[in-house]
Amino acid sequence: CSYINEPEENNWTKNDRTISFGCEDNESGCLYIKHNNETTNCTSELCKQLYKEYKYTNTASKENIKSTIGTFILSDKAGNTTECPVKEKEEINVYIDKTAPENSVTVKSKEVYNSRKITVTITVSDKHSGMNSVCVTTSGKDSDCNWLDINTCIKSNGKYTCNIDYTLPSNDGSGTRYSIFGHAKDNVGNTSNK
């Protein structure tokens, strides 16, 4: 039972991942794959490899082969057959992260109403690819972010707490009220804001 394009551990992506599965035999050669009651024969006399494909689309680090790809049977030209997956390899690495980080925001003191300088506390976590950076805006747009590396924050129990000194855009002393947005970005670029 052979698998191609299986990522190495913690090699995360936010895109779908296609895994090739099938037969690799450098002796007599592959003869067929039987999968979902459909048999695919090797078409070359020198056929050493024979693969089919399965596309993974959901957020996960590992997937059970039998419940995704399913069971498949391989045969070589010497008449040997193998039913896959084998006990030694029941899961496959996929490392797909399409889930935005979790994020909460608090603003310290009443200064938000009468001063340009405030302290914003952002608490963030990510259960998949991991946290990358945070920022504060009044627009709610990621494109306005001046991202701050997550390693400058305090980590505890799987969450990061980031205290960010922020200067509001108005300087006329009018006490203008602003919405404050805390942004979070994970290691594959998924973002959230609150």
C-alpha positions as CSV (number, residue, x, y, z in Angstrom):
1,C,0.0,0.0,0.0
2,S,1.6,3.2,-1.1
3,Y,0.7,6.9,-0.7
4,I,2.1,9.8,-2.7
5,N,1.9,13.5,-1.8
6,E,1.3,12.7,1.9
7,P,2.7,15.8,3.7
8,E,5.4,15.7,6.4
9,E,4.3,16.3,10.0
10,N,2.9,19.8,10.6
11,N,3.3,20.8,7.0
12,W,0.0,22.7,7.0
13,T,-2.0,24.2,4.1
14,K,-5.3,26.0,3.8
15,N,-5.9,24.4,0.4
16,D,-7.4,21.1,-0.5
17,R,-4.9,18.2,-0.6
18,T,-4.9,15.4,-3.2
19,I,-3.3,12.1,-2.1
20,S,-2.4,9.4,-4.6
21,F,-2.9,5.9,-3.3
22,G,-2.1,2.5,-4.8
23,C,0.5,0.0,-5.8
24,E,4.3,0.2,-6.1
25,D,6.1,-3.0,-7.0
26,N,9.6,-3.1,-8.3
27,E,9.7,-6.9,-8.7
28,S,7.0,-8.5,-10.9
29,G,5.1,-5.1,-11.2
30,C,1.6,-4.0,-10.4
31,L,-1.3,-5.7,-12.1
32,Y,-4.5,-3.9,-10.7
33,I,-6.1,-1.8,-8.1
34,K,-9.7,-2.6,-7.0
35,H,-11.4,0.3,-5.3
36,N,-15.1,1.0,-4.8
37,N,-15.9,-2.2,-6.8
38,E,-14.0,-0.8,-9.7
39,T,-10.9,-2.5,-11.1
40,T,-8.1,-0.4,-12.7
41,N,-5.6,-2.5,-14.6
42,C,-2.0,-1.6,-15.3
43,T,-1.7,-0.8,-19.0
44,S,2.1,-1.1,-19.4
45,E,4.2,-4.2,-19.6
46,L,6.8,-2.5,-17.3
47,C,4.2,-1.1,-14.9
48,K,5.9,-0.6,-11.5
49,Q,3.4,1.9,-10.1
50,L,-0.4,2.2,-10.3
51,Y,-2.2,5.0,-8.5
52,K,-5.6,6.5,-8.0
53,E,-6.4,9.9,-6.3
54,Y,-8.4,11.1,-3.4
55,K,-9.0,14.8,-2.5
56,Y,-9.2,15.9,1.1
57,T,-11.1,19.1,1.7
58,N,-11.8,19.4,5.4
59,T,-9.8,20.8,8.3
60,A,-7.8,18.0,9.9
61,S,-4.3,16.9,10.8
62,K,-4.8,13.2,10.1
63,E,-7.6,11.2,8.5
64,N,-8.6,7.6,8.9
65,I,-7.8,5.9,5.5
66,K,-10.7,3.4,5.7
67,S,-13.3,6.1,6.4
68,T,-12.0,8.5,3.6
69,I,-10.3,6.7,0.8
70,G,-11.8,3.4,1.8
71,T,-10.6,-0.2,1.5
72,F,-8.7,-1.0,-1.7
73,I,-7.0,-4.2,-3.0
74,L,-3.7,-4.4,-4.9
75,S,-2.4,-7.2,-7.0
76,D,1.0,-7.7,-8.6
77,K,1.8,-9.8,-11.7
78,A,3.0,-12.7,-9.6
79,G,-0.5,-13.1,-8.1
80,N,0.2,-11.6,-4.7
81,T,-2.7,-9.5,-3.3
82,T,-2.8,-6.9,-0.5
83,E,-5.8,-5.4,1.2
84,C,-5.2,-1.7,2.2
85,P,-5.1,0.0,4.5
86,V,-2.9,-2.3,6.6
87,K,-2.9,-2.3,10.3
88,E,0.5,-0.5,10.5
89,K,-0.8,2.4,8.4
90,E,-4.4,3.2,9.2
91,E,-4.1,7.0,9.1
92,I,-2.8,9.5,6.6
93,N,-1.3,12.9,7.2
94,V,-3.4,15.7,5.5
95,Y,-2.6,18.8,7.6
96,I,-5.4,21.0,6.2
97,D,-6.4,24.2,8.1
98,K,-9.4,26.1,6.8
99,T,-10.5,27.3,10.3
100,A,-10.0,30.9,11.5
101,P,-8.3,31.5,14.8
102,E,-10.3,32.1,18.0
103,N,-10.1,35.6,19.1
104,S,-11.4,37.9,21.9
105,V,-10.6,41.6,22.5
106,T,-10.8,44.0,25.5
107,V,-9.8,47.6,25.8
108,K,-8.2,48.8,29.0
109,S,-9.8,51.7,30.9
110,K,-12.2,54.4,29.7
111,E,-9.4,56.1,27.8
112,V,-11.0,54.9,24.6
113,Y,-13.5,57.8,24.9
114,N,-11.2,60.7,25.7
115,S,-7.6,59.9,24.7
116,R,-5.8,58.8,21.6
117,K,-3.7,56.2,23.5
118,I,-5.2,53.0,24.6
119,T,-4.1,49.4,25.5
120,V,-5.9,46.6,23.7
121,T,-5.7,43.1,25.0
122,I,-6.2,40.4,22.4
123,T,-6.5,36.7,23.5
124,V,-6.1,34.2,20.6
125,S,-5.7,30.5,19.9
126,D,-5.6,28.2,17.0
127,K,-6.1,24.4,17.2
128,H,-4.6,23.5,13.9
129,S,-1.6,25.2,12.1
130,G,-0.9,27.5,15.1
131,M,-0.9,31.2,15.7
132,N,1.2,33.6,13.6
133,S,0.4,37.2,14.4
134,V,-2.1,39.8,15.7
135,C,-3.0,43.4,15.1
136,V,-5.4,46.2,16.1
137,T,-7.4,48.5,13.7
138,T,-10.4,50.8,13.8
139,S,-11.4,49.7,10.3
140,G,-11.8,46.0,10.8
141,K,-9.8,45.4,7.6
142,D,-6.8,43.0,7.6
143,S,-5.2,45.1,4.9
144,D,-4.9,48.0,7.4
145,C,-2.9,45.7,9.8
146,N,0.6,46.3,11.1
147,W,1.0,42.6,12.2
148,L,2.7,41.9,15.4
149,D,4.6,38.6,15.8
150,I,2.8,36.2,18.1
151,N,6.0,35.4,19.9
152,T,5.9,38.8,21.5
153,C,2.8,37.7,23.4
154,I,2.4,35.7,26.5
155,K,1.5,32.0,26.0
156,S,-0.5,30.0,28.6
157,N,-2.7,26.9,28.3
158,G,-2.6,27.0,24.5
159,K,-3.7,30.6,24.3
160,Y,-1.8,33.8,23.6
161,T,-2.5,37.1,25.4
162,C,-1.2,40.2,23.6
163,N,-1.2,43.7,25.2
164,I,-0.9,46.2,22.4
165,D,-0.5,49.9,22.9
166,Y,-2.5,51.6,20.2
167,T,-3.0,55.2,19.1
168,L,-6.4,56.2,17.8
169,P,-6.4,58.2,14.5
170,S,-8.2,61.3,15.8
171,N,-6.2,64.1,17.4
172,D,-8.8,66.8,17.7
173,G,-9.7,66.0,21.3
174,S,-13.3,65.7,20.4
175,G,-13.8,62.4,22.2
176,T,-14.8,60.6,19.0
177,R,-15.9,57.0,19.6
178,Y,-14.2,54.2,17.7
179,S,-14.8,50.6,17.1
180,I,-11.7,48.7,18.0
181,F,-10.9,45.4,16.1
182,G,-8.4,42.8,17.2
183,H,-7.2,40.7,14.3
184,A,-5.6,37.3,14.5
185,K,-3.8,35.3,11.8
186,D,-2.7,31.7,11.8
187,N,0.3,30.1,10.2
188,V,-1.5,29.4,6.9
189,G,-3.1,32.8,6.6
190,N,-6.6,32.3,8.0
191,T,-7.7,35.4,9.8
192,S,-10.4,36.5,12.2
193,N,-11.3,39.8,13.8
194,K,-13.5,40.8,16.8
